[in-house]
């Protein structure tokens, strides 16, 4: 259920449809993913969400996944903030 929603959010951002609402949704997703990565890092566990199927080279270790998620969270929050200022 989550991958189609993520894909839909990406497409809607690309076509600039309801950007503020979609940016808020993506910020929420990235915040959730970051929490999971922090918990995984804290427990020293490997978390495989299965998001990329057979592309095992995309399954990053928890510290790298956390860094990636935090960078994407900053970009999503910045987009949401920009949309708030423009309206």
PyMOL commands that set and color helices and strands:
alter all, ss='L'
color gray80, all
select helices_A, chain A and resi 2-14+19-42+56-58+62-86
alter helices_A, ss='H'
color red, helices_A
deselect
rebuild
show_as cartoon
